[in-house]
Amino acid sequence: MTKERILLKAAEDVRRELESDSSGHDWWHIVRVTRIARYIARQEQADAFVCELAALLHDIADEKLNPTAEAGMAKVRERLAEYEVNESDAAHVVEIIGTMSYKGGHNPPVRTKEAQVVQDADRIDALGAIGIARTFAYAGWKGSVIYDPMQPYRETMTHEEYRKGSSPAINHFYEKLLKLSGLMNTETGKRMAVARHKYMEAFLEQFYSEWDGLGMEPLDEGDSSDEA
């Protein structure tokens, strides 16, 4: 297949697999990450084909959506073989997808410029208004509560605790999302993350204000819902 046909076929297959996902890792997440990866790749002069193919395929390997991480990576290898991607590019895509996940902050830095691009693109989609929406979609998918003031966020955790532990949606901002802007690899990614990070901080400020009942007008003591 030509590179153009490979990308089209990958997009078709991934859309078919993820279009009904409700965890925030759906087809439109893939579309956004792929678009961001293309943009960063141009700015950073990375291999656009490798970046786009890895962005398209990255969540079919996600261990949250597969029985095991190994099963997910096996699916990626099968797709690459089916598309007849050359050995060098296929190995590069497998490396990117296998090393880009957050894993509770325990993954070592990614090795190549293309891996940096795709990791940044995926992390940018976890920030800002869309990142907030995805956080609550994922929490609902897992059956987690929105917020529990009696359950503090986890400052440190193992990969196993990060993946399988239970935590309110709001805690996820402190356990991962607010850390991401400081973990961007590329200069382009760092610039893109700034506004989204600030938006999340503003959201949290508003959330706590509403949670605590601040900003409500005092009740008029003369008013009563019990009056005849």
TIVEXMAR-74947 format. One record per residue (C-alpha): residue in one letter; x negated, y, z; residue number from 1. Coordinates in Angstrom, 2 decimals. Layout:
% residues N
SITE:A:X:Y:Z:NUM
...
% end
This chain:
% residues 228
SITE:M:0.00:0.00:0.00:1
SITE:T:-1.03:3.60:-0.47:2
SITE:K:-1.44:5.71:2.65:3
SITE:E:1.75:7.58:1.81:4
SITE:R:3.70:4.32:1.49:5
SITE:I:2.22:2.99:4.74:6
SITE:L:3.43:6.06:6.63:7
SITE:L:6.89:5.86:5.07:8
SITE:K:7.21:2.15:5.88:9
SITE:A:5.98:2.70:9.45:10
SITE:A:8.52:5.50:9.94:11
SITE:E:11.34:3.31:8.61:12
SITE:D:10.42:0.42:10.89:13
SITE:V:9.93:2.52:14.01:14
SITE:R:13.19:4.38:13.45:15
SITE:R:15.02:1.07:13.18:16
SITE:E:13.43:-0.15:16.42:17
SITE:L:13.74:2.96:18.58:18
SITE:E:16.74:4.93:17.29:19
SITE:S:19.06:3.65:20.04:20
SITE:D:16.54:4.01:22.90:21
SITE:S:17.87:6.04:25.84:22
SITE:S:14.69:6.24:27.94:23
SITE:G:13.27:9.36:26.25:24
SITE:H:11.03:7.25:24.01:25
SITE:D:13.47:7.29:21.12:26
SITE:W:12.97:7.91:17.40:27
SITE:W:13.22:11.69:17.78:28
SITE:H:10.40:11.62:20.33:29
SITE:I:8.33:9.87:17.65:30
SITE:V:9.31:12.52:15.09:31
SITE:R:8.23:15.34:17.40:32
SITE:V:4.95:13.70:18.42:33
SITE:T:4.11:12.93:14.80:34
SITE:R:4.81:16.53:13.77:35
SITE:I:2.66:17.88:16.61:36
SITE:A:-0.13:15.39:15.81:37
SITE:R:-0.16:16.49:12.17:38
SITE:Y:-0.46:20.12:13.24:39
SITE:I:-3.25:19.52:15.77:40
SITE:A:-5.10:17.26:13.31:41
SITE:R:-5.17:20.10:10.77:42
SITE:Q:-6.38:22.59:13.34:43
SITE:E:-9.04:20.25:14.73:44
SITE:Q:-10.08:18.77:11.35:45
SITE:A:-9.26:15.20:12.39:46
SITE:D:-8.27:12.29:10.14:47
SITE:A:-4.63:13.12:9.41:48
SITE:F:-3.69:9.61:8.24:49
SITE:V:-5.01:7.86:11.34:50
SITE:C:-3.42:10.46:13.62:51
SITE:E:-0.03:10.23:11.95:52
SITE:L:0.01:6.42:11.83:53
SITE:A:-0.98:6.14:15.49:54
SITE:A:1.67:8.71:16.45:55
SITE:L:4.34:6.80:14.56:56
SITE:L:3.47:3.45:16.13:57
SITE:H:2.45:4.44:19.64:58
SITE:D:5.69:3.72:21.49:59
SITE:I:6.45:0.33:19.96:60
SITE:A:3.50:-0.74:22.15:61
SITE:D:4.64:1.09:25.29:62
SITE:E:4.63:-1.33:28.21:63
SITE:K:7.80:0.30:29.53:64
SITE:L:9.58:-1.02:26.43:65
SITE:N:7.88:-4.42:26.21:66
SITE:P:7.53:-7.47:28.46:67
SITE:T:3.79:-6.73:28.82:68
SITE:A:1.23:-4.26:27.50:69
SITE:E:-0.37:-7.13:25.56:70
SITE:A:2.93:-7.94:23.84:71
SITE:G:3.28:-4.33:22.78:72
SITE:M:-0.21:-4.18:21.32:73
SITE:A:0.40:-7.45:19.47:74
SITE:K:3.35:-5.77:17.74:75
SITE:V:1.13:-2.91:16.62:76
SITE:R:-1.45:-5.32:15.18:77
SITE:E:1.29:-7.22:13.34:78
SITE:R:2.61:-4.02:11.78:79
SITE:L:-0.84:-2.89:10.69:80
SITE:A:-1.50:-6.25:9.08:81
SITE:E:1.88:-6.16:7.36:82
SITE:Y:1.11:-2.69:5.97:83
SITE:E:-2.33:-3.88:4.80:84
SITE:V:-4.10:-1.02:6.57:85
SITE:N:-7.84:-1.26:6.02:86
SITE:E:-9.83:-2.84:8.82:87
SITE:S:-11.53:0.34:9.99:88
SITE:D:-8.35:2.43:10.17:89
SITE:A:-6.40:-0.43:11.77:90
SITE:A:-9.03:-0.85:14.50:91
SITE:H:-9.00:2.90:15.11:92
SITE:V:-5.20:3.02:15.44:93
SITE:V:-5.24:0.07:17.86:94
SITE:E:-7.90:1.80:19.96:95
SITE:I:-5.92:5.05:20.06:96
SITE:I:-2.67:3.40:21.11:97
SITE:G:-4.42:1.14:23.59:98
SITE:T:-6.16:4.00:25.40:99
SITE:M:-3.83:7.04:25.16:100
SITE:S:-1.34:6.18:27.94:101
SITE:Y:-1.42:8.12:31.21:102
SITE:K:-1.29:5.02:33.47:103
SITE:G:-1.04:7.06:36.63:104
SITE:G:-4.18:9.02:35.73:105
SITE:H:-6.40:5.94:35.77:106
SITE:N:-7.20:5.65:32.07:107
SITE:P:-10.71:6.85:31.10:108
SITE:P:-11.03:9.71:28.58:109
SITE:V:-10.23:8.72:25.02:110
SITE:R:-13.23:8.30:22.73:111
SITE:T:-12.49:9.79:19.29:112
SITE:K:-11.20:13.10:17.98:113
SITE:E:-8.16:11.36:16.51:114
SITE:A:-7.36:9.76:19.87:115
SITE:Q:-7.61:13.18:21.50:116
SITE:V:-5.19:14.59:18.93:117
SITE:V:-2.55:11.90:19.39:118
SITE:Q:-2.86:11.87:23.16:119
SITE:D:-2.43:15.65:23.25:120
SITE:A:0.59:15.47:20.93:121
SITE:D:2.27:12.86:23.12:122
SITE:R:1.56:14.84:26.27:123
SITE:I:2.85:18.09:24.80:124
SITE:D:6.20:16.39:24.19:125
SITE:A:6.26:15.58:27.92:126
SITE:L:6.10:19.31:28.75:127
SITE:G:8.47:22.25:28.52:128
SITE:A:12.23:22.08:27.99:129
SITE:I:12.02:18.81:26.10:130
SITE:G:9.76:17.33:28.75:131
SITE:I:12.31:18.26:31.41:132
SITE:A:15.13:16.68:29.41:133
SITE:R:13.10:13.51:28.86:134
SITE:T:12.24:13.29:32.56:135
SITE:F:15.89:13.14:33.57:136
SITE:A:16.78:10.82:30.69:137
SITE:Y:14.09:8.42:31.85:138
SITE:A:15.14:8.70:35.49:139
SITE:G:18.72:7.85:34.56:140
SITE:W:17.53:4.94:32.43:141
SITE:K:15.59:3.58:35.42:142
SITE:G:18.36:4.29:37.91:143
SITE:S:16.38:6.88:39.86:144
SITE:V:17.97:9.78:41.74:145
SITE:I:17.44:13.40:40.69:146
SITE:Y:15.84:14.49:43.95:147
SITE:D:15.46:13.31:47.52:148
SITE:P:13.86:15.88:49.87:149
SITE:M:13.13:13.07:52.30:150
SITE:Q:10.98:11.24:49.75:151
SITE:P:7.72:13.13:49.11:152
SITE:Y:5.90:12.78:45.82:153
SITE:R:2.95:10.40:45.67:154
SITE:E:-0.40:12.22:45.60:155
SITE:T:-2.29:9.10:44.54:156
SITE:M:-1.07:5.79:43.22:157
SITE:T:-2.32:2.69:41.49:158
SITE:H:-1.33:1.96:37.91:159
SITE:E:1.05:-0.70:39.22:160
SITE:E:2.67:1.77:41.64:161
SITE:Y:2.95:4.39:38.89:162
SITE:R:4.60:1.97:36.50:163
SITE:K:6.87:0.00:38.84:164
SITE:G:7.37:2.17:41.91:165
SITE:S:10.59:4.07:42.52:166
SITE:S:10.44:7.86:42.65:167
SITE:P:13.00:10.68:42.23:168
SITE:A:12.95:12.54:38.92:169
SITE:I:11.70:15.78:40.49:170
SITE:N:8.70:13.96:41.98:171
SITE:H:7.58:13.04:38.47:172
SITE:F:6.71:16.70:37.84:173
SITE:Y:4.10:16.56:40.60:174
SITE:E:2.97:13.00:40.00:175
SITE:K:2.30:13.58:36.29:176
SITE:L:3.81:16.43:34.29:177
SITE:L:2.24:19.43:36.03:178
SITE:K:-1.18:17.77:35.67:179
SITE:L:-0.99:17.38:31.90:180
SITE:S:-1.88:20.92:30.81:181
SITE:G:-5.22:20.53:32.59:182
SITE:L:-5.87:17.22:30.85:183
SITE:M:-5.50:18.36:27.24:184
SITE:N:-8.42:17.37:25.04:185
SITE:T:-8.33:19.79:22.12:186
SITE:E:-8.38:23.57:22.09:187
SITE:T:-5.16:23.52:20.07:188
SITE:G:-3.48:21.24:22.59:189
SITE:K:-4.61:23.42:25.48:190
SITE:R:-3.08:26.51:23.84:191
SITE:M:0.18:24.75:23.07:192
SITE:A:0.53:23.43:26.62:193
SITE:V:0.36:26.82:28.37:194
SITE:A:3.89:28.11:27.71:195
SITE:R:5.47:24.71:28.28:196
SITE:H:3.72:24.33:31.62:197
SITE:K:4.94:27.76:32.74:198
SITE:Y:8.48:26.88:31.69:199
SITE:M:8.43:23.79:33.92:200
SITE:E:7.17:25.82:36.86:201
SITE:A:10.03:28.28:36.35:202
SITE:F:12.50:25.42:36.14:203
SITE:L:11.31:23.95:39.44:204
SITE:E:11.59:27.34:41.12:205
SITE:Q:15.17:27.67:39.92:206
SITE:F:15.95:24.08:40.88:207
SITE:Y:14.84:24.56:44.49:208
SITE:S:16.69:27.87:44.69:209
SITE:E:19.92:26.16:43.66:210
SITE:W:19.25:23.13:45.86:211
SITE:D:18.80:25.35:48.92:212
SITE:G:21.91:27.37:48.10:213
SITE:L:20.03:30.64:47.59:214
SITE:G:21.65:33.34:45.53:215
SITE:M:25.19:32.42:46.55:216
SITE:E:27.44:35.29:47.53:217
SITE:P:28.60:35.17:51.19:218
SITE:L:32.14:33.96:51.76:219
SITE:D:34.72:36.57:52.62:220
SITE:E:35.85:35.64:56.14:221
SITE:G:39.31:36.80:55.27:222
SITE:D:39.60:34.25:52.50:223
SITE:S:40.72:30.77:53.39:224
SITE:S:41.75:27.88:51.24:225
SITE:D:43.95:26.71:54.13:226
SITE:E:46.30:29.70:53.92:227
SITE:A:49.92:28.92:53.11:228
% end
